[in-house]
Amino acid sequence: MTIALAHYQFEAVHPFLDGNGRVGRLLITLFLIERQILPTPLLYLSAFFEASRRDYYDGLRGISERGAWNDWLEYFLLGVARMSEDALSRAMRINGLLAEWQKKVSGESSNNPLRVVELLGANPFITTKGVTDRLAVAFTTAQRAIERLERASIVKRVGDAKRDRVYCATALLDILEEPARLKPADNK
């Protein structure tokens, strides 16, 4: 709850001419990481605040005009709950997809495609040089692993570069880029 109060204070002071909202929302995530409430920046409250912009500003104004802290805290915590549900849903779908891909490439003569799938869990974009560096393997070994993932439709080449090719696990990127689910999951 401390961060909900601090966020209001930051927004009320408006220390910058532009970008107060973005900086203020970023501070929420950084505060939660610093306090070890979040291990990484998984909570994206901006989507909730943007989707309910009127309620957001009404809540901030309610504190200034009427001292309506309880209404603000309720709204803020609802945002945390909704965005936590959204992040958990995305993480579960990403983990399921990674497990499916691991199963698809396991049993190969080399475990390098499997190791590259693990890298995709951290970043859906890869390059041969990046794989070479991260896995400490030869360039051609990394290239063969990526080609195996490409044949399995796990990654596809982005752009037409002849050198320094970039590959993307588009199914992962689709999950990451989809609009936030702000309603509670239906458990039917």
C-alpha positions, -999 to +999 in steps of 0.1 A: +000+000+000+030+023+005+035+024-032-001+034-038+003+064-015+037+073-030+022+071-065-004+096-056+022+119-041+044+117-072+014+125-094+003+154-072+038+170-072+043+165-110+080+170-109+085+170-147+069+190-175+062+158-195+063+121-187+050+122-151+026+093-157+051+070-173+078+078-147+053+074-119+041+040-132+076+029-137+084+038-101+057+014-089+074-015-106+109-005-094+097+000-059+081-035-058+113-050-071+134-031-046+112-043-018+115-078-031+078-081-036+084-088-073+114-107-086+114-090-120+093-063-137+063-085-143+035-062-132+024-037-158-001-014-141+000+011-169-024-011-189-049-010-161-046+027-155-049+035-193-079+012-197-097+029-167-082+063-172-113+082-160-114+061-127-076+067-124-079+105-126-111+105-105-092+085-078-063+109-078-086+139-077-107+124-050-077+123-027-069+160-034-104+172-031-120+150-004-091+130+011-107+098-004-077+076+003-098+044+008-113+048-027-079+053-042-064+023-024-093+001-034-089+011-071-051+007-069-053-027-054-079-038-079-054-028-106-027-049-089-050-079-087-061-076-124-027-071-137-013-099-116-039-122-130-030-111-165+008-116-159+001-151-144-020-161-173+007-149-198+034-167-178+015-200-177+008-198-215+044-190-222+057-218-200+032-242-217+045-232-251+081-235-241+074-270-227+057-280-260+087-268-279+111-286-256+092-318-262+093-312-299+131-308-301+141-332-273+157-365-283+178-348-310+214-359-315+223-325-300+207-307-270+215-273-285+180-267-300+167-275-265+191-249-250+180-223-276+144-229-267+154-220-231+169-188-243+136-179-261+119-179-226+139-148-218+137-131-252+116-141-282+143-127-305+176-144-312+206-141-335+232-167-343+259-146-327+237-141-296+232-179-293+269-185-299+278-161-270+251-172-246+256-210-250+294-208-256+292-228-288+306-225-323+288-202-347+279-231-370+266-251-340+243-222-331+233-218-367+223-255-370+203-253-337+184-222-350+178-239-384+163-269-365+139-245-346+130-228-379+122-262-395+100-270-365+082-236-369+093-224-335+112-194-349+111-176-382+136-152-397+127-115-395+138-094-424+159-102-454+194-096-440+221-118-454+243-114-423+233-109-386+200-125-392+173-121-365+149-148-357+117-145-337+095-169-318+063-151-330+040-172-309+057-159-277+057-124-290+020-127-297+013-136-261+035-107-248+019-081-271-017-090-267-039-065-249-041-070-212-070-090-198-085-067-172-115-089-162-111-118-138-107-152-155-139-171-160-135-205-142-162-223-161 
